[in-house]
Amino acid sequence: MKPAKTMLMSVGCLLAAGGICSAQTVAETSAAAGTSSAIPAVWWLAPVASIAALIVAYIFYKKVIAMPEGNEKMVSIAENVREGAYAYLFSQYRVVAIVFVILFFVLVALAYLGVQNPFVPIAFLTAGFFSALCGFLGMKTATNASARTTQGAVSSLNKALQVAFKAGAVMGLVVVGFGLGNIVLWYLVLDKLIYTPEHMRRGLEFLGLILVPEGMPASHKLVEISTTMVTF
């Protein structure tokens, strides 16, 4: 099987809704790629798509901000809405942060017990960070778009729809962009920094956790990377 086709099947399994593909399925697909460490050209579609999504989100946000916010009363109401929205958001983040810290230490304990993949606690934090960032950017866009959508409706329904559509698209695009970017970064870390030939030969431990077993065959590299990412 060609590496490009193999990578597409692996990514398809990783992104399948509801976890349709099992870790075993992904591992078998990855194993078919052989021992080559070269990244297939098709893989670069993922980081390019991630960056493109974030660029388009930024362009849409700037276009929304460029629209008039309306009269003085509309601006005042929008400022009050923003103040309340940010107060709610940061209050929610404080509670979520406590839960995240507790779950992080639970996952670390499970990793030391050998029940959980040792990379999961850190992956949990990176995913939580990007999730919080997306929530902040989405709230910021929505609260800035509310009065501008209303002002657009004064002129025409089409103008109001354009503002609302661009503002709503920002949230979707940043979720896709940061989510895909997080997966891309993790793959690069695992492929280029963790599962290196030296680490697979000598093994790799960190703070008492076995990250790479000693004497791991090179043919198992993509299997380990795929099954590790599935646990995320």
RAUR-V913239 format. One line per field, one symbol per residue. ss: DSSP state (h for helix, s for strand, l for the rest). phi: phi as a letter, one per 30 degrees, with the letter a starting at -180 (. if undefined). Layout:
# RAUR-V913239
ss->???
phi->???
This chain:
# RAUR-V913239
ss->llhhhhhhhhhhhhhlhhhlllhhhhhhhhhlllllllllhhhhhhhhhhhhhhhhhhhhhhhhhhlllllhhhhhhhhhhhhhhhhhhhhhhhhhhhhhhhhhhhhhhhhhlllllllhhhhhhhhhhhhhhhhhhhhhhhhhhhhhhhhhhhhlhhhhhhhhhhhhhhhhhhhhhhhhhhhhhhhhhhhhhhllhhhhhhlsssllsssslllllhhhhhhhhhhhhhll
phi->.dedddddddddddcddiiddddddddddddddicdcdddedddddddddddddddddddddddddddcjdddddddddddddddddddddddddddddddddddddddddddidcddddedddddddddddddddddddddddcddddddddddadddddddddddddedddddddddddddddddddddcccddeddddcibbbhicddbddiddddcdddddddddddd
